[in-house]
Amino acid sequence: MSKKHHKPLISVENFSFGYDSDKEELLKDLTFSIHEQETLLCIGPSGSGKSSLSLCLNNLYPEAVEGKVNGQILYNGKPLSHFKKGEINQEIGVVFQDPESQFCMVTVENELAFTLENIKTPREEMSRRIDDILKAVGLIEEKHRPIHELSGGNKQKVALASVLLLEPRLLILDEPTANLDPASRFEFIELIRSLKKEREFALFIIEHQLDDWLPLVNRVIAIDSCGKLLLEGIPEDVFYNEAKKVKEEGIHIPRIVEALDTYEGKLLESNRPLSEKSLVSWMHSIGQEMLPLRKELHSSYQLDDKVSEVLSLSNVSFSRGKKSILQNINLSLSSGEIIAIVGKNGAGKSTLLQLMSGILKTNTGSRLLLNKKYEVWSENEMRNELGYVFQNPEHQFITDTVYDEVAFSMKLNQVNQEAIDQNVSQLLNRFHLTTHKWSNPFALSGGQKRRLSVATMLEGTPSVLLFDEPTFGQDAKTTEELMQIIQTLQKQGTAIVFVTHDMDLVDKYCHRVCVVSEGELKFNGEPQELWEKLDLIYEANLRLPFRIRINRALESLCNNQGEQGDDQAHAYIH
């Protein structure tokens, strides 16, 4: 998406930032600009300082933390440090990946009213502005609802609405769809596209999953693992011309670009697809009927014939108060299996995982681990056989240093100190956390916290490992490494279950996939079988994997001429 922008709204000039507690600066000598009404995409490996940069752009850092700054950031030519406290936050709004971290009030209406009260909006004007913004984000029917009752997608819309009430000229989005199911993610991006066209604000987007955002993007900046500016340019140049450099830094490449690796000699400067629609059109124009990566992408991890059942749930139900969450769940796991649990936000996926882990007690039904009822296992024995990685890594941290977090279970099992030191060093090296050995776990980046939470579960070789969103917040390199670790454990006989919103991950790695919808297990079978059940995919807010979408769109164009083929192809890629 090319468009000329002349006037810098934000100018970042030789800017460096670091926390007082750290010896080394997190961001180093950054220089770039954000222009009026443009969309700038910021990419970089996990832990490179992207989220800290977003908070520096509206002066939350260093205003709210103890940090050291060199260089400057200008808004409309004026240094941020020259604005009164809170003044710049009306001009530059931020929406975080976890919307609940932004909420102060109980209901949707009160949350939005709180925002307006802070800028002394006349009471007679507040109701009109609240209604206007709720209509704009499609939440007018939820005006009086408690926020905690909303779906993840609608919570993110409330966070967006509260920021847009201030009519900012720059909107910063820090992985805003990371916690959303596939359909809600796509809907949120389409909402941003519509609102940007209507309200003409500038956008600064931080993302790992790039494809759906690319049609909005004018320019890209890439930050390397040291916090320095790696690249800056239009998307076509960054992702096609500099793809090797981006990959070497461990940054996700758009799936569209990855799919075209084998066509490098045929791509023209004037035709470098950055949307699924343009990819399908280009491939159809050269007579290509299927993605060349199909065999590479499809799961090749086969189960051994000699597998045994390691965990089972029989007629399990669970309620919170009078509200039924899950009903009559029947599910078994075999050694060496990789299973995904998918479904819309609020469907009960994490609850199911917690029931499997033993953290939650069932209302009805029975659970077996290695053919023994959960009730007969001691806590320590069960944790040696069954590991659980929380959706929010911070919920499982119980010590003050990264070293102690990894060593904790080893000490409980009375491992000798020399072996503890050796095992901890190996795990920290494996998960790229060695330099953070004595850091507080809560001070790590989101991606680093996730890697630490996984490392704490890998002291031995458990029979079952449960992951709630294992690749959340991870860059391409650490995602691949984490999945390699999962495959290694699988080959050793560990049964792996993970909750995910990433259908491409399911398509590539899983033997089975379970769909949770309306509190029930609606599907339990092979991924390839699920991709044929379009009604269920729609019901559960899922989306076909990238390779399936593209291949079916190509098939529609090949089998149908004119508008009918175009319409069918369009349906698959949206």
C-alpha positions as CSV (number, residue, x, y, z in Angstrom):
1,M,0.0,0.0,0.0
2,S,2.0,3.0,-1.2
3,K,1.0,6.5,-0.4
4,K,3.1,9.7,0.0
5,H,3.1,11.4,3.4
6,H,5.0,14.7,3.9
7,K,4.4,16.0,7.4
8,P,6.1,14.1,10.3
9,L,3.7,13.7,13.2
10,I,6.3,11.9,15.3
11,S,10.1,12.3,14.8
12,V,12.3,9.9,16.7
13,E,15.9,11.3,16.7
14,N,18.9,9.3,17.9
15,F,16.7,7.9,20.6
16,S,17.9,5.4,23.2
17,F,16.2,4.1,26.3
18,G,17.1,1.8,29.1
19,Y,15.8,0.9,32.6
20,D,17.8,2.1,35.5
21,S,18.1,-1.4,36.8
22,D,19.7,-2.7,33.5
23,K,23.4,-2.2,32.6
24,E,22.6,-2.1,28.8
25,E,20.2,0.1,26.9
26,L,17.1,-1.6,25.6
27,L,16.6,0.7,22.6
28,K,19.7,2.1,20.9
29,D,20.0,5.2,18.7
30,L,16.7,4.9,16.8
31,T,15.9,7.4,14.2
32,F,12.6,7.3,12.2
33,S,9.4,9.2,11.7
34,I,5.6,8.6,11.6
35,H,3.7,10.8,9.2
36,E,0.2,12.2,9.3
37,Q,-2.4,9.5,8.4
38,E,0.1,6.8,7.5
39,T,0.4,3.3,8.9
40,L,3.8,2.2,10.1
41,L,4.4,-1.4,11.0
42,C,7.0,-2.2,13.6
43,I,8.5,-5.7,13.6
44,G,11.3,-7.3,15.5
45,P,12.2,-10.4,17.5
46,S,10.8,-11.1,20.9
47,G,12.5,-9.0,23.6
48,S,13.8,-6.4,21.1
49,G,12.1,-3.5,22.9
50,K,9.1,-3.0,20.6
51,S,6.5,-2.6,23.5
52,S,8.9,-0.3,25.4
53,L,9.2,1.8,22.2
54,S,5.4,2.1,22.0
55,L,5.3,3.4,25.5
56,C,8.1,5.9,24.8
57,L,6.1,7.2,21.9
58,N,3.5,8.7,24.1
59,N,5.8,9.4,27.0
60,L,4.5,6.8,29.4
61,Y,8.1,5.8,29.4
62,P,10.2,7.3,31.0
63,E,7.5,9.3,32.8
64,A,6.0,6.3,34.7
65,V,9.2,4.2,35.2
66,E,12.8,4.7,36.3
67,G,14.6,4.9,33.0
68,K,17.4,6.7,31.2
69,V,16.9,8.5,27.9
70,N,19.3,9.8,25.2
71,G,18.1,11.6,22.1
72,Q,14.5,12.8,21.8
73,I,11.0,12.1,20.4
74,L,9.1,15.1,18.9
75,Y,5.4,15.4,18.4
76,N,4.6,18.0,15.8
77,G,8.1,19.4,16.3
78,K,7.8,19.7,20.1
79,P,9.8,17.4,22.4
80,L,7.5,15.1,24.4
81,S,9.2,16.2,27.6
82,H,7.8,19.7,27.1
83,F,4.2,18.5,27.3
84,K,2.3,18.7,30.6
85,K,1.7,15.4,32.4
86,G,-1.1,13.5,30.6
87,E,-1.4,16.1,27.8
88,I,0.3,14.0,25.1
89,N,-1.9,10.9,26.0
90,Q,-4.9,12.7,24.4
91,E,-3.0,13.0,21.2
92,I,-1.4,9.6,21.1
93,G,-3.5,6.6,22.2
94,V,-2.3,3.0,23.0
95,V,-4.2,-0.2,22.8
96,F,-2.4,-3.2,24.4
97,Q,-2.5,-6.9,23.7
98,D,-4.3,-7.5,27.0
99,P,-7.3,-5.2,27.1
100,E,-8.2,-6.0,30.7
101,S,-5.0,-4.2,31.8
102,Q,-6.6,-0.9,30.6
103,F,-10.0,-1.2,32.3
104,C,-10.9,0.7,35.5
105,M,-14.7,0.3,35.7
106,V,-17.2,-2.5,35.8
107,T,-19.5,-1.8,32.8
108,V,-18.9,-0.7,29.2
109,E,-20.7,2.6,29.7
110,N,-18.9,3.5,32.9
111,E,-15.5,2.6,31.4
112,L,-16.1,5.1,28.5
113,A,-17.6,7.7,30.8
114,F,-14.4,7.5,33.0
115,T,-12.3,8.4,30.0
116,L,-14.5,11.4,29.2
117,E,-14.5,12.5,32.9
118,N,-10.7,12.6,32.8
119,I,-10.8,15.3,30.1
120,K,-13.7,17.2,31.8
121,T,-16.3,16.5,29.1
122,P,-19.6,18.2,29.9
123,R,-22.1,15.7,31.2
124,E,-24.7,16.6,28.6
125,E,-22.2,15.7,25.9
126,M,-21.0,12.4,27.4
127,S,-23.9,10.3,26.5
128,R,-23.9,11.3,22.8
129,R,-20.1,10.7,22.5
130,I,-20.4,7.3,24.2
131,D,-23.2,6.2,21.9
132,D,-21.4,7.5,18.8
133,I,-18.2,5.5,19.6
134,L,-20.1,2.4,20.6
135,K,-21.9,2.5,17.2
136,A,-18.6,3.0,15.4
137,V,-17.1,-0.1,17.0
138,G,-20.3,-2.2,16.8
139,L,-21.0,-2.4,20.6
140,I,-24.0,-0.2,21.1
141,E,-26.0,-3.3,22.2
142,E,-23.4,-4.0,24.9
143,K,-23.5,-0.5,26.5
144,H,-24.8,-1.6,29.9
145,R,-23.0,-5.0,30.0
146,P,-20.4,-5.8,32.6
147,I,-17.0,-5.9,30.8
148,H,-16.1,-9.3,32.3
149,E,-19.0,-10.9,30.5
150,L,-17.8,-9.8,27.1
151,S,-15.9,-12.0,24.6
152,G,-12.2,-11.3,24.1
153,G,-12.9,-9.6,20.8
154,N,-15.5,-7.3,22.3
155,K,-13.2,-6.5,25.3
156,Q,-10.6,-5.3,22.8
157,K,-13.2,-3.2,21.1
158,V,-14.0,-1.5,24.4
159,A,-10.3,-0.7,24.9
160,L,-10.2,0.7,21.4
161,A,-13.4,2.7,21.9
162,S,-12.0,4.3,25.1
163,V,-8.9,5.4,23.3
164,L,-10.7,6.7,20.2
165,L,-13.0,8.8,22.5
166,L,-10.0,11.1,22.9
167,E,-9.8,11.5,19.1
168,P,-6.0,10.8,19.0
169,R,-4.0,11.7,15.9
170,L,-1.8,8.7,16.4
171,L,-3.1,5.3,17.5
172,I,-0.6,2.7,18.7
173,L,-1.6,-1.0,18.6
174,D,0.7,-3.4,20.5
175,E,-0.2,-6.9,19.3
176,P,-4.0,-6.1,19.8
177,T,-5.2,-9.3,18.3
178,A,-2.8,-11.7,20.0
179,N,-5.5,-13.1,22.3
180,L,-8.3,-13.2,19.8
181,D,-9.7,-16.2,17.9
182,P,-9.2,-16.2,14.1
183,A,-12.6,-14.7,13.2
184,S,-12.4,-12.0,15.9
185,R,-8.9,-11.1,14.8
186,F,-10.0,-10.6,11.2
187,E,-13.0,-8.6,12.3
188,F,-10.9,-6.4,14.5
189,I,-8.5,-5.6,11.7
190,E,-11.3,-4.8,9.4
191,L,-12.7,-2.5,12.0
192,I,-9.4,-0.7,12.3
193,R,-9.3,-0.3,8.5
194,S,-12.8,1.2,8.5
195,L,-12.2,3.6,11.4
196,K,-8.9,4.8,10.0
197,K,-10.5,5.6,6.7
198,E,-13.3,7.5,8.5
199,R,-11.2,9.3,11.2
200,E,-7.9,9.7,9.4
201,F,-5.5,9.0,12.3
202,A,-2.0,7.7,11.9
203,L,-1.3,4.1,12.9
204,F,1.8,2.5,14.6
205,I,1.3,-1.3,14.7
206,I,3.5,-3.8,16.6
207,E,2.8,-7.4,15.4
208,H,4.3,-10.8,14.9
209,Q,1.5,-12.2,12.7
210,L,1.6,-9.9,9.7
211,D,-0.5,-11.1,6.8
212,D,-3.9,-9.6,7.6
213,W,-2.4,-6.2,8.5
214,L,-0.3,-5.8,5.3
215,P,-3.0,-4.2,3.1
216,L,-3.1,-1.3,5.6
217,V,0.6,-0.7,5.8
218,N,2.6,2.1,4.1
219,R,6.0,1.6,5.7
220,V,7.8,-0.9,7.9
221,I,10.6,-0.5,10.4
222,A,12.4,-3.5,11.8
223,I,14.3,-3.5,15.1
224,D,17.0,-6.1,15.7
225,S,17.6,-8.1,18.8
226,C,20.0,-5.4,20.2
227,G,17.3,-2.7,20.0
228,K,18.8,-1.0,16.9
229,L,17.1,-0.1,13.7
230,L,17.6,-2.9,11.2
231,L,15.6,-1.8,8.2
232,E,13.1,0.8,7.1
233,G,11.1,0.9,3.9
234,I,7.9,0.0,2.0
235,P,6.6,-3.5,2.7
236,E,7.5,-4.8,-0.7
237,D,11.2,-3.9,-0.2
238,V,11.4,-5.1,3.4
239,F,9.7,-8.4,2.9
240,Y,10.9,-9.3,-0.7
241,N,14.3,-7.6,-1.1
242,E,15.4,-7.9,2.5
243,A,13.7,-11.2,3.4
244,K,17.0,-13.0,4.2
245,K,18.0,-10.3,6.6
246,V,14.6,-10.3,8.3
247,K,14.6,-14.1,8.7
248,E,18.1,-14.1,10.1
249,E,16.9,-11.8,12.9
250,G,14.2,-14.4,13.7
251,I,11.3,-12.1,12.6
252,H,8.2,-13.6,11.0
253,I,8.0,-13.3,7.3
254,P,4.4,-12.9,5.8
255,R,3.1,-16.3,4.7
256,I,2.4,-14.8,1.3
257,V,6.1,-14.1,0.9
258,E,7.2,-17.5,2.2
259,A,4.8,-19.2,-0.3
260,L,6.5,-17.4,-3.2
261,D,10.1,-18.3,-2.3
262,T,10.2,-20.8,-5.2
263,Y,9.1,-18.2,-7.7
264,E,11.9,-15.7,-7.0
265,G,12.9,-15.6,-10.7
266,K,9.4,-15.0,-11.9
267,L,8.4,-12.1,-9.6
268,L,8.5,-8.7,-11.1
269,E,9.3,-5.4,-9.3
270,S,5.8,-4.2,-10.2
271,N,4.0,-7.4,-8.9
272,R,5.1,-8.5,-5.4
273,P,1.9,-9.7,-3.8
274,L,1.2,-8.6,-0.2
275,S,-2.5,-9.8,0.1
276,E,-4.0,-13.2,-0.4
277,K,-6.2,-11.8,-3.1
278,S,-3.2,-10.6,-5.1
279,L,-1.3,-13.8,-4.4
280,V,-4.1,-15.9,-5.8
281,S,-4.5,-13.7,-8.8
282,W,-0.8,-13.8,-9.6
283,M,-0.5,-17.6,-9.2
284,H,-3.6,-18.1,-11.3
285,S,-2.2,-15.9,-14.0
286,I,0.9,-18.1,-14.4
287,G,-1.1,-21.3,-14.4
288,Q,-0.2,-22.4,-10.8
289,E,-3.0,-24.5,-9.3
290,M,-1.6,-25.3,-5.9
291,L,0.9,-23.8,-3.3
292,P,4.3,-25.5,-3.8
293,L,4.8,-25.6,-0.1
294,R,1.9,-28.0,0.5
295,K,3.9,-31.1,1.3
296,E,6.3,-29.2,3.4
297,L,3.6,-27.6,5.4
298,H,1.5,-30.6,6.1
299,S,2.2,-32.6,9.2
300,S,4.6,-35.4,8.8
301,Y,4.8,-36.4,12.4
302,Q,3.3,-39.9,12.5
303,L,2.3,-41.8,15.6
304,D,4.0,-45.1,16.6
305,D,1.6,-48.1,16.3
306,K,2.5,-49.1,19.9
307,V,0.8,-46.2,21.8
308,S,-0.9,-46.4,25.1
309,E,-3.5,-44.2,26.7
310,V,-2.0,-41.8,29.2
311,L,-4.9,-39.5,30.2
312,S,-8.7,-39.7,29.8
313,L,-11.8,-37.7,30.7
314,S,-15.1,-39.5,30.9
315,N,-18.4,-37.6,30.9
316,V,-16.7,-34.6,32.5
317,S,-18.8,-31.4,33.2
318,F,-17.9,-28.2,34.9
319,S,-19.9,-25.2,36.1
320,R,-19.1,-21.9,37.8
321,G,-21.9,-21.1,40.2
322,K,-25.1,-21.7,38.2
323,K,-23.4,-21.2,34.8
324,S,-22.5,-24.3,32.9
325,I,-19.1,-24.0,31.2
326,L,-18.4,-27.6,29.8
327,Q,-20.8,-30.5,29.4
328,N,-20.2,-34.2,29.0
329,I,-16.6,-34.1,27.7
330,N,-15.1,-37.4,26.6
331,L,-11.5,-37.2,25.6
332,S,-8.5,-39.5,25.7
333,L,-4.8,-38.9,25.0
334,S,-2.2,-41.4,23.8
335,S,1.5,-41.3,24.3
336,G,3.3,-39.4,21.6
337,E,0.2,-37.6,20.4
338,I,0.1,-33.9,19.6
339,I,-3.4,-32.5,20.0
340,A,-4.8,-29.0,19.6
341,I,-7.8,-27.5,21.3
342,V,-9.4,-24.7,19.3
343,G,-12.6,-22.6,19.5
344,K,-13.8,-19.0,19.9
345,N,-12.9,-16.8,22.8
346,G,-14.8,-17.8,25.9
347,A,-15.7,-21.3,24.6
348,G,-14.1,-23.1,27.5
349,K,-10.8,-24.1,26.0
350,S,-8.6,-23.0,28.9
351,T,-11.1,-24.4,31.4
352,L,-10.8,-27.8,29.6
353,L,-7.0,-27.7,29.9
354,Q,-7.2,-26.8,33.6
355,L,-9.6,-29.8,34.2
356,M,-7.1,-32.0,32.4
357,S,-4.3,-30.6,34.5
358,G,-6.1,-31.2,37.8
359,I,-6.1,-27.5,38.8
360,L,-9.9,-27.5,38.6
361,K,-12.2,-30.1,40.1
362,T,-15.0,-31.6,37.9
363,N,-18.7,-31.4,38.8
364,T,-19.4,-34.8,37.3
365,G,-17.4,-37.4,35.5
366,S,-14.1,-39.1,36.0
367,R,-10.4,-38.5,35.1
368,L,-7.6,-40.9,34.7
369,L,-3.8,-40.3,34.5
370,L,-1.8,-43.4,33.6
371,N,-4.9,-45.5,34.4
372,K,-5.1,-44.1,38.0
373,K,-7.8,-41.8,39.2
374,Y,-6.7,-38.2,39.7
375,E,-7.8,-38.4,43.4
376,V,-5.2,-41.1,44.3
377,W,-2.2,-39.1,43.0
378,S,-0.2,-36.9,45.4
379,E,0.4,-33.3,44.2
380,N,4.2,-33.9,43.8
381,E,3.7,-37.2,41.9
382,M,1.2,-35.7,39.5
383,R,3.4,-32.7,38.7
384,N,6.2,-35.1,37.7
385,E,3.9,-36.8,35.2
386,L,1.7,-33.9,34.1
387,G,3.0,-30.4,33.3
388,Y,0.9,-27.4,32.7
389,V,1.9,-24.1,31.1
390,F,-0.5,-21.2,31.9
391,Q,-2.0,-18.9,29.3
392,N,-0.6,-16.0,31.3
393,P,3.0,-16.9,32.3
394,E,3.0,-14.6,35.3
395,H,0.3,-16.7,37.0
396,Q,2.9,-19.5,37.5
397,F,5.9,-17.4,38.6
398,I,6.7,-17.9,42.3
399,T,10.3,-16.7,42.8
400,D,12.3,-13.5,42.3
401,T,14.8,-14.7,39.7
402,V,14.8,-16.6,36.4
403,Y,17.3,-19.0,37.8
404,D,15.2,-19.8,40.9
405,E,12.1,-20.2,38.8
406,V,13.7,-22.9,36.6
407,A,15.4,-24.5,39.7
408,F,12.3,-24.6,41.9
409,S,10.9,-28.0,41.0
410,M,14.4,-29.5,41.0
411,K,14.9,-28.4,44.6
412,L,11.5,-29.8,45.5
413,N,12.6,-33.2,44.1
414,Q,15.9,-32.9,46.1
415,V,18.2,-32.8,43.1
416,N,21.8,-32.0,44.1
417,Q,23.1,-28.5,43.6
418,E,25.6,-29.3,41.0
419,A,23.0,-31.1,38.8
420,I,20.6,-28.2,39.4
421,D,23.2,-25.6,38.2
422,Q,23.9,-27.8,35.1
423,N,20.3,-28.4,34.2
424,V,19.3,-24.7,34.7
425,S,22.1,-23.5,32.5
426,Q,21.1,-26.0,29.8
427,L,17.5,-24.9,29.9
428,L,18.3,-21.2,30.0
429,N,20.6,-21.6,27.0
430,R,18.0,-23.6,25.1
431,F,15.4,-20.9,25.6
432,H,17.7,-17.9,25.0
433,L,17.4,-16.7,28.6
434,T,21.0,-17.0,29.8
435,T,21.6,-13.2,29.9
436,H,18.5,-12.9,32.1
437,K,19.6,-15.5,34.6
438,W,19.3,-13.2,37.6
439,S,16.5,-11.0,36.3
440,N,13.1,-10.9,37.9
441,P,10.7,-13.0,35.9
442,F,8.1,-10.2,35.9
443,A,10.6,-7.8,34.3
444,L,11.0,-10.0,31.1
445,S,9.3,-9.2,27.8
446,G,6.1,-11.1,27.0
447,G,7.9,-13.5,24.7
448,Q,10.6,-14.2,27.3
449,K,8.0,-14.8,30.0
450,R,6.4,-17.4,27.8
451,R,9.7,-19.2,27.1
452,L,10.5,-19.2,30.9
453,S,7.1,-20.7,31.7
454,V,7.8,-23.5,29.3
455,A,11.4,-24.1,30.6
456,T,10.1,-24.6,34.1
457,M,8.1,-27.6,32.9
458,L,11.0,-29.4,31.3
459,E,13.0,-30.7,34.2
460,G,12.3,-34.4,33.2
461,T,10.2,-36.1,30.6
462,P,6.5,-35.9,31.8
463,S,3.9,-38.3,30.4
464,V,1.6,-35.3,29.5
465,L,2.4,-31.7,28.8
466,L,-0.4,-29.1,28.5
467,F,0.2,-25.7,26.9
468,D,-2.2,-22.8,26.9
469,E,-1.1,-20.7,23.8
470,P,2.5,-21.9,23.7
471,T,3.6,-19.7,20.8
472,F,1.8,-16.5,22.0
473,G,4.1,-13.5,21.7
474,Q,6.9,-15.5,20.1
475,D,9.0,-14.5,17.0
476,A,9.6,-16.9,14.1
477,K,12.8,-18.3,15.5
478,T,11.6,-19.0,19.0
479,T,8.3,-20.4,17.7
480,E,10.2,-22.8,15.5
481,E,12.5,-23.8,18.3
482,L,9.6,-24.3,20.7
483,M,7.8,-26.6,18.2
484,Q,11.0,-28.5,17.7
485,I,11.2,-29.1,21.5
486,I,7.6,-30.2,21.5
487,Q,8.4,-32.7,18.6
488,T,11.4,-34.0,20.5
489,L,9.2,-34.6,23.6
490,Q,6.5,-36.2,21.4
491,K,9.1,-38.6,20.0
492,Q,10.1,-39.6,23.5
493,G,6.5,-40.5,24.2
494,T,5.1,-37.4,25.9
495,A,1.5,-36.6,24.9
496,I,1.2,-32.9,24.0
497,V,-2.0,-30.9,24.2
498,F,-2.1,-27.2,23.4
499,V,-4.8,-24.5,23.1
500,T,-4.2,-22.2,20.1
501,H,-5.8,-19.7,17.8
502,D,-3.1,-20.5,15.1
503,M,-4.7,-22.8,12.5
504,D,-1.5,-23.0,10.5
505,L,0.2,-24.5,13.6
506,V,-2.6,-27.0,13.9
507,D,-2.3,-27.9,10.2
508,K,1.4,-28.4,10.3
509,Y,2.0,-30.2,13.6
510,C,-1.1,-31.9,15.0
511,H,-2.3,-35.4,14.8
512,R,-5.7,-34.5,16.2
513,V,-7.7,-31.3,16.8
514,C,-10.6,-30.8,19.2
515,V,-13.2,-28.1,18.6
516,V,-14.9,-26.7,21.7
517,S,-18.1,-24.7,21.0
518,E,-21.0,-23.8,23.3
519,G,-19.5,-25.8,26.1
520,E,-19.3,-29.0,24.1
521,L,-16.7,-31.0,22.3
522,K,-18.1,-30.6,18.8
523,F,-15.2,-32.3,16.9
524,N,-12.4,-34.7,17.7
525,G,-10.4,-35.9,14.7
526,E,-7.7,-35.2,12.2
527,P,-7.1,-31.6,11.0
528,Q,-7.7,-32.5,7.4
529,E,-11.2,-33.7,8.3
530,L,-12.0,-30.5,10.1
531,W,-11.0,-28.3,7.1
532,E,-14.0,-29.9,5.3
533,K,-16.5,-28.9,7.9
534,L,-17.0,-25.2,7.0
535,D,-20.2,-24.8,9.1
536,L,-18.4,-25.8,12.2
537,I,-15.4,-23.6,11.3
538,Y,-17.8,-20.7,11.0
539,E,-19.7,-21.6,14.3
540,A,-16.4,-21.8,16.3
541,N,-14.9,-18.6,14.9
542,L,-12.1,-20.5,13.2
543,R,-10.5,-19.8,9.9
544,L,-9.0,-22.3,7.4
545,P,-5.2,-22.5,7.4
546,F,-3.3,-20.4,4.9
547,R,-2.4,-23.2,2.5
548,I,-6.0,-24.5,2.5
549,R,-7.4,-21.0,1.8
550,I,-5.1,-20.3,-1.0
551,N,-5.4,-23.8,-2.6
552,R,-9.2,-23.7,-2.5
553,A,-9.3,-20.2,-3.9
554,L,-7.0,-21.3,-6.8
555,E,-9.2,-24.3,-7.3
556,S,-12.3,-22.1,-7.5
557,L,-10.7,-19.9,-10.2
558,C,-9.6,-22.9,-12.2
559,N,-13.0,-24.6,-12.1
560,N,-15.2,-21.6,-12.5
561,Q,-15.0,-18.8,-15.1
562,G,-15.8,-15.1,-14.6
563,E,-17.6,-13.7,-11.6
564,Q,-18.6,-17.0,-10.1
565,G,-15.0,-18.1,-9.8
566,D,-13.9,-14.7,-8.4
567,D,-16.7,-14.8,-5.8
568,Q,-15.9,-18.3,-4.6
569,A,-12.2,-17.5,-4.4
570,H,-12.9,-14.3,-2.5
571,A,-15.0,-16.3,0.0
572,Y,-12.1,-18.6,0.9
573,I,-9.6,-15.8,1.5
574,H,-11.8,-13.6,3.6
